[in-house]
């Protein structure tokens, strides 16, 4: 049984489904955690802050993915109380982010020790991994059913300081390695072989008495493609909406003038343009993707990176609001330019792997979307943050203009 591509089945093959109100509620709580990561980067992000930001984002995203895939596969049999408990775990993680930032980076906001985040993450992931019915093996993303990556997190509870973060990184690294290396079909075959062996032992006579009992049948399950792509797209949309809220919040604290209005407009155009590229001209929240072109596991990996980059752009835009027309610090300039360049780089990857880009489109996307932001990051040392945001918004608008003018590449082209 092979894992399907996203939206790789016609709607009449499987009952059409949409995200439920409970699932949307759950997504909002998860995105609140992404927004809380702004406490980590602060006003002048350095390598340590960016590393911690990435680590915590992956923890939030893996927790969200565990419950998202559970509700996707179980459909009408999803237990609402299970999602609510998962939401509570995510909420505890959100509340403890400032404490982690204070403990590790010295930022303000020491409300909870970092062990609170670790314990909440461990509990949420374990509880989520136990959501599956006995005998089910998720073929598309089996890492959510296993807890190997949690062992370093558990050990970190008794380890102070930066060694704790090192263990967190090892745990996340193990999960990422499992995502890349572990095949759902291979796990299914191993589980079925183990089931057959246990079933044979169960029915062997012992001291003249035959053992009786039943074991759950082992079978593979796959994601519902349409519902899966909808959840990915909705998550990116909510991250974009939360990004707008962050910019508005930063603008509310700034001295109102024409410059603030121009920065806010350019920021909105930039985020709205990303919405257009990821949703209107993309699929499942991924820019330049087409339905049914890549496996679900690849879509999840790209979705993780796109969501994280969009959240990073929001932090950069909020910093520009605070600095006004003044030049951004070097770290802040590279954070903004690098995040935008990474977003377009991911768009190039999705366009190539889903065969939605020809050579001309790929080259134009690389030059305008990647090279231009990187050149600005390298040479625009004296440019104000407002000017950089206007330049980035112009790049996005140019991409939208090209997408509207160019005809889509037909399937099989």
Secondary structure by P-SEA (a helix, b strand, c coil): ccccccccccccccccccccaaaaaaaaaaaaaaaaccccccccccaaaaaaaaaaaaaaaaaaaaaaaaaaaacccccaaaaaaaaaaaaaaaaaaaaaaaaccccccccccaaaaaaaaaaaaaaaaacccccccccccccccccccaaaaaaacccccaaaaaaaaaaaaaaaaaaacccaaaaaaaaaaaaaaaaaaaacccccbbbbbccccccccccaaaaaaaaaaaaaaaaaaaaaaaaaaaaaaccccaaaaaaaaaaaaaaaaaaaaacccccccccccccccccaaaaaaaaaaaaaaaaaaaaaaaaaaaaccccccaaaaaaaaaaaaaaaaaaaaaaaaaccccaaaaaaaaaaccaaaaaaacccccccaaaaaaaaaaaaaaaaaaaaacccccccc
